[in-house]
Amino acid sequence: MAYGNFTVGVEDYLPMTTKPETDFLDGDINFESALEDYLNCDFGELEEGTIVKGEVVRVDNDNVLVDVNFKSEGQIPLAEFLDASGEPAVKVGDIVDVFIIRKNDQEGTIALSYEKAKRMQMFDQLEGLQEKEGIVTGTITRRIKGGYTVDIGGVEAFLPGSHVDLRPVPDMDALVGQEFDFRVLKINRKRSNVIVSRRVLLEEERDNKRDDLLKVLEEGQTVVGRAKNITEYGVFVDLGGLDGLLHITDMSWRRIRHPKEMVQLGQEMELKVLSFDKETQKVSLGLKQLVPDPWQDINERFPIGKHMSGKITNIVDYGAFVELEPGVEGLVHISEMSWTRKLRHPSQMVKVGDEVEVVIIGVDEDKKRVSLGMKQVKPNPWDIVREKYPEGTIIEGTIKNITEFGMFLGIEDGIDGLIHVSDISWTKKIRHPNEMFQAGDVVQAKVLTVDQENEKFTLGIKQLTEDPWTHVPSIYPVGKSVVGTITNITDFGLFVEVEEGVEGLVHVSEISSKKIKSPSEMFKEGDKIDAKVIHVSADERRLGLSIKQLHEENERKKGKEYHSVGGDAAQTLGDLLKQKMEDAEEARGEHKQEAAEEASEKQE
C-alpha cells in the first residue's frame, strides 16, 4: 500500500503485529488488524520544537529526504544543505541533526529543518560561551549601519563599529570577508539577536601583555614595537599592551620636518627605552640612540677652515641648513652667503636640495652647532679691490644705476663704486645726476675711499680736475674791483659769476646806499655789473661783493682829485669825520655780506 511519500508492505511490519511465524504460515493472520496496529504504533519521542537525528535517504535537485523513524520521511529544501560553493554538503546515508517544525500523526507527515537545527545548536553553544566568557570565531560578511554582520556557524551576529578594534579603523570595508575571534556580549533567542565584540578580546590581550611587559621593562633596554599613530611631534609605538612615545627629536641625529619622513603606520621598529615611569606607565623611546652620536669628536672631524660639500635641507629667513653627513647639519647665515650681494632672503641664492660648497667657520660641540660660510669658498673681492684700486687711482667704468643721490659704476664682479652727486662737479649745482649722465655711459673717476669693513667704495669725477676755488683768494683779494654777470636774483641779493664756476654774492645791503625793497627792481639776470671784493674764503667757497662800496670808493677818488686840482691840500675836520664814517660803514657791510652768504647756503 502507498502511504505518505513511500510504499508500505504489510509483511515488513509483521514482527510487531502477528503471532509467531508458524501462525503466519498457517494463514491465521488478520491483515486488517495488523494495519490498524501499524497506523496507531508509537514511533518514539518526536516532539515539535526539538532536535532529532535523521538519516539522509535521498538527495535530488530540489529536496533532501531525511528519515527520522516516523511514518514518513521529512522533506527539506536542498538549499539548506549547500556549502559556500553552492554544492550539496550531504549524501545518502549521512546522519544529520534536524529540527521538528511540526508533525501530523493522523496523516503521518512531518516538517523538518536542517538550518533551524543548526541555529538552535549554535544558540546553545553561544549561551554556553557567554556564560563562560569564551571565544567564538566568525567571519565579517558585510557592513551595515552602525557596524557589521558576522556569520557564526550560520547565525548572523551584530558587531558594533565601536567594538571592532581598540581604535578607529581607517578602512571599514577592508574588514569584510576576514575571520576574527569574538566575545559574545548579548543573546536574545526570541528575536534571534546576537551581539559580539572583538575589542573586548583585544583589551584583555593588551592588558595581559602590559602586565607581562611592566615586569621586565627598564630604562636602557632595547625593545621592539609597532607604529600605531603618527603625529607632528612624534610616533606612538605599541610595545605589546603598552604605548611608548618616540619623539621627533629622538628619531634621527639629522633634522627631519615630520616623523612620516622616517616611519610609516604599522611599521615594526627596534627602539631604546630612554625613560620609564612605572606609576604613570609613560615610556619615552629613542631610535637615534641605537647608533653612535655623529657629534662625538666633531671638532677633530670638522676643523675650522675645512672645505666641505653638503646638501641644503632647510631654508629659513636667517639662513640655510646644510647636511654635512648623516646626523650633522650646519647653518650658513644669510650674511655668510655672498661677499657682495645684499640678500633679503636665502632663497635668492639657494634652494632645498642644492649641493653647495662650504667652509667651516665655527663649531660648538656642546650646543651641537656648526657655523658655515659659502662666500669664504672664494677670495673676498674687497681684498682685491683694496689692492687693485688704492685711493687716488683713476678708473673707467660703466654707469649701472643712477639715483637721486648719485651714480653707481660697475668696477668688479658684484662691487660697484658710488659717485655722490656732490662729487660730480666743482662748480655746477646739480639737482639730479641724470641732468648730465645716463645709465650705460662710460665715465672716468678717481678713487676717493675703499672701506673694506663697511664695504664702501666711493669715487669722484670733479676730483679729476683742480678745484677752481683754490686760487680764488689770490686772484680776487679783498678790495679788488671785478666785473661779473648776474646769474640769479633773490630777495636778499644778487649772485654774480666773475668767471666760470666762481660766483659771488652782492647782498641787498651792498647794492646801494639807498634802501632797496627788492633787487629785481633795479637788475635782471644777464646784466653786467662792477663790484668790489669785500670778503673771500676758499674753504667756505664764499666771495662777497659790493656795488655800493665800489661806487663810494669811486666817489672818494673823484673828491680827492677835485681837491688836488683846487690846490687845497689841507683836510678839514669834516673830511676826517666823513672818512671815518665811511670806514665804519664798510666794516658793517662786510658783516652783512657774510650773513647773507650763510643765508644763501641755507636756502640752497
C-alpha positions in Angstrom: 0.0 0.0 0.0 1.1 3.6 -0.6 1.4 5.9 2.4 2.7 9.3 2.5 5.8 9.6 0.4 6.8 6.0 0.3 5.2 2.4 -0.1 4.5 0.3 2.9 4.4 -3.6 2.7 2.4 -5.3 5.5 4.9 -8.1 5.6 7.6 -5.5 6.6 5.8 -5.0 9.9 4.7 -8.5 10.8 7.1 -8.8 13.7 5.1 -6.1 15.5 1.5 -7.2 14.6 1.3 -11.1 14.1 1.6 -14.2 16.0 4.7 -16.4 15.8 5.9 -17.3 12.3 4.2 -20.7 12.4 0.8 -19.0 12.8 1.6 -16.8 9.8 2.5 -19.7 7.7 -0.7 -21.5 8.7 -2.6 -18.5 7.3 -4.1 -17.5 10.7 -3.2 -13.8 10.3 -5.6 -10.8 10.4 -4.2 -8.2 7.8 -6.7 -5.5 8.8 -5.8 -5.8 12.4 -2.1 -5.7 11.5 -2.6 -2.5 9.5 -4.5 -0.8 12.3 -1.8 -1.7 14.7 0.8 -0.1 12.4 -1.1 3.1 12.0 -1.5 3.5 15.7 2.0 2.5 16.7 4.3 4.9 18.7 7.5 5.9 16.7 9.3 7.3 19.8 9.6 10.8 21.3 9.3 13.1 18.3 8.1 16.4 19.8 7.7 19.6 17.8 10.4 22.2 18.6 13.0 19.6 19.3 16.1 18.4 17.5 16.5 14.8 16.5 18.9 12.8 14.4 17.9 11.5 11.0 19.3 9.6 8.1 19.5 11.1 4.6 17.7 8.6 2.3 17.6 10.6 -0.9 19.1 13.8 -2.4 17.6 15.2 -5.6 17.8 18.6 -7.4 15.4 20.4 -5.1 15.0 18.4 -1.8 16.6 16.1 0.6 14.6 13.3 2.3 15.5 12.6 5.9 14.3 9.5 7.8 13.7 10.3 11.5 11.9 7.0 12.2 8.5 8.5 11.6 5.6 7.2 9.5 7.1 9.2 6.6 10.4 10.9 5.7 10.7 14.6 6.1 11.4 16.7 3.1 13.9 19.5 3.5 14.9 22.0 0.7 18.3 21.3 -0.8 19.3 25.0 -0.3 19.7 24.3 3.5 22.5 21.8 2.7 24.5 23.8 0.2 28.1 24.8 1.1 29.8 28.1 0.3 30.5 27.0 -3.3 26.8 26.0 -3.9 27.4 22.2 -3.8 25.3 19.8 -1.6 27.1 19.2 1.7 25.3 15.8 2.3 24.9 12.5 0.7 22.7 9.4 1.1 23.4 7.6 4.3 24.7 10.7 6.3 23.3 11.2 9.8 22.2 14.8 10.4 20.5 16.8 13.1 17.2 18.3 12.1 14.6 20.4 13.8 11.0 19.2 14.1 8.9 22.1 13.0 5.5 20.2 13.1 4.1 16.7 12.7 0.7 15.1 12.0 0.3 11.6 13.5 -3.0 11.1 11.7 -1.7 11.9 8.3 1.8 10.6 9.0 3.5 13.8 7.8 6.4 15.6 9.4 8.1 19.0 8.6 11.8 19.3 9.3 14.5 22.0 9.1 18.3 21.5 8.9 19.1 25.2 9.2 16.9 25.7 12.3 18.6 22.7 14.0 21.9 24.3 13.3 20.7 27.7 14.6 19.3 26.1 17.8 22.5 24.2 18.4 24.6 27.3 17.8 22.5 29.4 20.1 23.0 26.7 22.8 26.7 26.9 22.2 26.8 30.7 22.2 24.9 30.8 25.5 27.4 28.4 27.0 30.3 30.5 25.7 28.6 33.7 27.0 28.3 32.1 30.5 32.0 31.0 30.4 33.2 34.2 28.7 34.6 32.0 26.0 35.7 32.9 22.4 33.8 32.2 19.2 35.2 32.5 15.7 33.2 34.3 13.0 33.5 35.9 9.6 32.5 39.5 8.9 30.1 39.3 6.0 29.0 42.9 5.3 28.9 46.4 6.6 25.6 47.7 7.9 24.5 50.9 9.7 26.4 51.1 12.9 28.7 48.2 12.4 28.9 44.8 10.7 27.1 41.5 10.4 29.2 38.4 11.4 28.5 34.8 10.4 29.0 32.5 13.3 28.2 28.9 12.3 25.2 30.0 10.3 24.0 32.5 12.9 24.1 36.2 12.0 25.5 38.3 14.8 25.9 42.1 15.1 29.3 43.6 15.6 29.0 47.3 16.6 31.5 49.7 15.0 32.9 50.7 18.4 33.7 47.1 19.2 35.7 46.3 16.0 39.2 47.5 17.3 40.9 49.4 20.0 41.0 52.5 17.9 39.0 53.7 14.8 39.5 51.6 11.7 40.6 53.8 8.8 39.2 51.5 6.1 35.9 49.9 7.3 35.4 47.9 4.1 38.7 46.3 4.3 37.5 44.0 7.2 34.7 42.5 5.2 35.4 38.8 4.4 38.0 38.5 7.2 37.8 36.0 10.1 38.3 37.0 13.7 37.7 35.8 17.2 34.8 37.4 19.2 33.3 37.6 22.7 29.5 37.1 22.9 28.1 40.1 24.7 24.3 39.5 24.4 21.8 36.9 23.1 18.1 37.1 22.6 16.7 33.8 21.3 13.2 35.1 20.7 14.4 37.9 18.4 17.4 35.8 17.2 19.7 38.6 18.1 23.4 38.1 19.0 25.8 40.9 19.7 29.6 40.2 19.7 32.7 42.2 20.4 36.3 42.0 19.1 37.5 45.0 21.1 36.9 43.2 24.5 39.3 40.4 23.5 41.9 42.9 22.2 41.7 44.8 25.5 42.2 41.7 27.5 45.1 40.7 25.3 46.6 44.2 25.7 46.2 44.2 29.5 47.8 40.8 29.8 50.7 41.9 27.6 51.0 45.1 29.6 51.3 43.3 32.8 53.9 41.0 31.4 55.8 43.9 29.9 55.7 46.0 33.1 57.5 43.2 35.0 60.6 43.3 32.7 60.6 46.8 31.2 63.5 49.1 32.3 65.5 52.1 31.1 68.2 51.4 28.6 66.5 48.3 27.3 66.1 47.6 23.6 62.5 46.8 22.7 60.5 46.0 19.5 57.3 47.9 18.8 54.9 48.8 16.0 53.9 52.3 15.0 50.2 52.8 15.8 49.8 56.6 15.5 51.9 59.3 13.8 51.7 63.0 14.8 53.7 66.1 14.0 55.7 65.8 17.2 56.4 62.1 17.2 55.2 58.5 16.9 53.2 56.4 19.4 54.5 52.9 19.4 52.7 49.8 20.6 55.2 47.8 22.7 52.7 45.0 23.3 50.0 46.2 25.7 51.8 49.5 26.5 52.3 52.5 24.3 55.6 54.5 24.2 56.3 57.9 22.6 59.1 58.2 20.1 59.6 62.0 20.0 60.7 63.6 16.7 63.9 64.8 18.2 64.8 61.2 19.2 64.2 59.8 15.8 67.4 60.8 14.0 70.6 62.8 14.6 69.8 64.7 11.5 67.0 67.3 11.2 63.6 66.0 10.0 60.4 68.0 9.4 57.9 65.3 10.1 58.0 61.8 11.5 56.5 60.4 8.3 59.8 61.0 6.6 61.2 58.0 8.6 58.3 55.9 9.9 55.1 54.5 8.3 51.9 53.4 10.1 52.2 49.8 11.2 56.0 49.7 10.8 57.9 47.5 13.2 60.9 49.1 14.8 63.7 48.4 17.2 63.9 51.1 19.9 65.7 52.0 23.0 63.9 52.8 26.3 65.1 56.3 27.3 62.8 56.7 30.4 60.1 54.7 32.1 57.7 55.8 34.9 56.0 52.7 36.4 53.4 54.9 38.3 52.2 56.8 35.2 53.3 54.0 32.8 54.8 56.5 30.5 57.6 55.3 28.2 60.0 57.5 26.2 61.7 55.8 23.3 64.6 56.6 21.1 65.7 55.5 17.7 68.8 57.6 17.1 70.3 56.4 20.4 70.8 52.9 18.8 73.6 54.4 16.6 76.7 56.4 17.6 76.3 60.1 18.1 77.8 61.8 15.0 78.6 64.9 17.1 81.3 63.0 19.0 84.8 64.3 18.2 83.1 66.9 15.9 86.0 69.4 16.4 88.5 66.9 15.2 86.4 65.8 12.2 85.4 69.4 11.2 88.2 71.8 11.9 87.7 75.5 11.3 88.7 76.4 7.7 88.0 73.0 6.3 86.3 73.0 2.9 83.3 70.6 2.5 80.3 69.9 0.3 76.8 69.3 1.5 73.1 69.4 0.6 70.6 72.2 1.5 68.0 70.6 3.8 66.0 73.6 5.0 65.8 77.3 4.4 64.7 79.9 7.0 64.6 83.7 7.0 68.1 83.9 8.6 69.9 81.3 6.6 70.1 77.8 5.2 70.9 74.4 6.8 73.4 72.2 5.1 73.7 68.4 5.8 77.4 67.7 6.0 77.0 64.0 6.8 74.0 61.9 8.2 73.0 63.5 11.5 75.3 66.6 11.2 73.9 69.9 9.9 75.5 73.3 9.8 74.0 76.7 9.4 75.0 79.1 6.6 73.9 82.5 7.9 72.5 84.8 5.3 75.4 87.2 5.9 77.8 84.4 5.1 76.4 83.6 1.6 77.9 86.3 -0.6 80.6 88.9 -0.3 78.8 91.4 -2.4 75.1 90.7 -2.8 72.8 92.2 -0.2 70.3 89.3 0.2 66.8 89.8 1.5 66.2 86.1 1.8 68.5 83.0 1.4 66.2 81.7 -1.4 67.8 84.3 -3.6 70.9 82.2 -3.5 69.9 78.6 -2.8 67.0 76.1 -2.7 66.3 72.9 -0.9 68.2 70.0 -2.4 71.1 72.1 -3.8 74.6 70.7 -3.4 76.9 73.6 -2.1 80.5 74.1 -1.2 81.0 75.5 2.3 83.8 76.3 4.7 83.7 75.5 8.5 83.9 78.8 10.3 82.7 77.7 13.8 82.0 74.6 15.8 80.1 74.3 19.2 80.2 70.7 20.3 78.1 71.3 23.5 75.3 73.0 21.6 75.8 70.8 18.6 76.1 73.7 16.2 78.3 74.2 13.2 78.6 77.6 11.5 79.3 77.5 7.8 80.2 80.0 5.2 79.6 79.9 1.4 81.3 83.2 0.5 84.5 82.0 2.1 84.9 79.4 -0.6 86.1 82.2 -2.9 88.5 85.1 -2.1 87.0 88.3 -0.7 86.6 90.6 -3.7 87.0 93.6 -1.4 90.6 92.5 -0.7 91.2 92.5 -4.5 89.6 96.0 -4.8 91.7 97.4 -2.0 94.9 96.2 -3.6 93.9 96.9 -7.2 92.4 100.3 -6.7 94.2 102.3 -4.0 92.9 105.8 -3.2 93.8 108.3 -5.9 93.6 105.7 -8.7 91.8 106.9 -11.9 89.5 104.2 -13.2 87.0 103.9 -16.1 83.6 102.2 -15.7 80.1 102.0 -16.9 77.2 103.7 -15.1 74.9 100.8 -13.9 72.4 102.8 -11.9 71.5 106.4 -11.3 69.7 107.6 -8.1 68.8 111.0 -6.7 71.9 111.0 -4.5 74.5 109.7 -7.1 75.6 107.1 -9.6 76.9 103.6 -9.3 79.8 102.4 -11.5 80.4 98.7 -12.1 84.0 98.0 -11.0 84.5 94.3 -10.2 82.0 91.4 -10.2 79.4 92.4 -7.5 81.2 95.5 -6.5 80.0 99.0 -7.5 81.6 102.4 -6.9 79.5 105.3 -5.8 79.9 108.8 -7.3 77.9 111.1 -5.0 76.1 113.9 -6.7 78.3 116.4 -4.8 81.4 114.8 -6.4 80.3 115.3 -10.0 81.3 119.0 -10.4 83.2 121.6 -8.5 81.1 124.5 -9.8 77.8 123.3 -11.2 74.8 123.0 -8.8 73.4 119.6 -9.9 70.0 118.6 -8.5 70.0 115.1 -10.1 72.8 113.2 -11.8 70.6 112.5 -14.8 71.0 116.1 -15.7 74.5 115.2 -17.0 74.6 111.4 -17.3 72.6 108.3 -18.3 72.8 104.6 -17.3 75.3 102.9 -19.7 77.6 105.9 -20.1 81.2 105.1 -19.7 83.0 107.7 -17.4 86.3 108.2 -15.7 86.5 108.9 -12.0 89.1 109.0 -9.2 89.1 106.5 -6.2 88.3 108.5 -3.1 87.9 105.8 -0.4 88.0 102.0 -0.2 86.3 101.0 3.1 86.5 97.2 3.2 85.0 96.9 6.7 81.8 98.8 5.8 82.1 97.7 2.1 82.0 101.2 0.7 83.8 102.2 -2.5 83.5 106.0 -3.3 84.6 107.7 -6.5 84.6 111.3 -7.7 84.5 112.9 -11.2 85.3 116.5 -10.1 88.4 115.3 -8.4 89.9 114.6 -11.9 90.4 118.4 -12.2 91.7 121.0 -9.7 89.2 122.9 -7.6 89.0 126.4 -9.1 88.3 127.9 -5.7 91.9 127.1 -4.7 93.2 130.2 -6.5 90.2 132.5 -5.9 91.8 134.3 -2.8 94.9 135.2 -4.8 93.0 136.1 -7.9 90.2 138.0 -6.2 91.7 139.6 -3.0 89.6 141.9 -0.8 89.4 145.3 -2.3 89.8 144.2 -5.9 87.3 145.5 -8.4 85.7 142.9 -10.6 83.2 142.7 -13.5 80.6 139.9 -13.5 77.3 138.7 -14.9 74.1 138.4 -12.7 73.1 134.7 -12.7 70.4 134.8 -10.1 68.3 137.4 -8.3 66.9 136.8 -4.8 65.2 138.9 -2.2 68.5 139.0 -0.2 70.8 139.9 -3.1 72.4 139.2 -6.4 74.6 136.2 -7.5 77.3 137.3 -9.8 79.5 135.0 -11.9 83.0 136.5 -12.1 84.4 133.5 -14.0 83.2 130.1 -15.0 82.5 128.1 -11.8 83.1 131.1 -9.4 80.2 133.1 -8.2 80.0 135.9 -5.7 77.1 137.4 -3.7 76.1 141.1 -3.6 74.0 141.4 -0.5 71.0 143.7 -0.8 72.6 146.0 1.7 75.7 146.2 -0.6 73.8 147.3 -3.7 73.1 150.9 -2.9 73.3 153.4 0.0 69.7 153.9 -0.6 67.1 151.5 0.8 66.0 148.9 -1.8 62.8 146.8 -1.4 63.8 144.2 -4.0 66.9 143.9 -6.1 64.8 142.9 -9.1 63.6 146.5 -9.2 67.0 147.6 -10.4 68.5 144.5 -12.1 67.7 141.5 -14.2 69.6 138.2 -14.9 72.4 138.6 -17.5 73.2 142.2 -16.5 76.9 143.1 -16.3 77.9 144.9 -13.1 81.0 146.3 -11.4 81.6 145.4 -7.8 84.3 145.4 -5.2 85.5 142.2 -3.3 84.8 142.7 0.4 85.2 139.0 1.6 86.8 135.8 0.2 87.3 132.3 1.6 88.4 129.3 -0.5 87.5 126.8 2.3 84.0 128.2 2.7 83.8 128.8 -1.1 82.5 132.3 -0.5 83.1 135.5 -2.4 81.4 138.7 -1.1 80.9 141.6 -3.4 79.7 145.2 -3.0 78.4 147.6 -5.7 77.8 150.3 -3.1 81.3 150.3 -1.7 82.8 150.4 -5.2 80.6 153.4 -6.1 81.6 155.2 -2.8 85.2 154.4 -3.4 85.0 155.9 -6.9 83.2 159.0 -5.5 86.0 159.5 -2.9 88.6 159.3 -5.6 86.7 161.9 -7.6 86.6 164.1 -4.5 90.3 163.8 -3.9 91.1 164.6 -7.5 88.9 167.7 -7.1 90.7 169.0 -4.0 94.0 168.3 -5.7 93.0 170.3 -8.7 91.8 173.2 -6.4 95.2 173.4 -4.7 93.7 172.9 -1.2 95.7 170.0 0.2 94.8 170.5 3.7 92.0 168.3 5.0 89.3 169.8 7.1 87.8 168.3 10.3 84.7 167.5 8.3 86.6 165.5 5.8 88.2 163.4 8.5 84.9 162.6 10.2 83.4 161.6 6.9 86.2 159.3 6.1 85.9 157.6 9.5 82.1 157.1 9.0 82.7 155.6 5.6 85.3 153.1 7.0 82.8 152.0 9.7 80.1 151.6 7.1 82.4 149.4 5.0 83.1 147.1 8.0 79.3 146.7 8.7 78.8 145.9 5.0 81.3 143.0 5.3 79.5 141.5 8.3 76.2 141.8 6.4 77.8 140.1 3.4 78.9 137.1 5.5 75.4 136.8 7.0 73.8 136.9 3.5 76.1 134.3 2.2 75.2 132.0 5.1 71.6 132.6 4.4 72.2 131.8 0.8 73.8 128.5 1.6 70.9 127.5 3.9 68.5 128.3 1.2 70.4 126.2 -1.3 
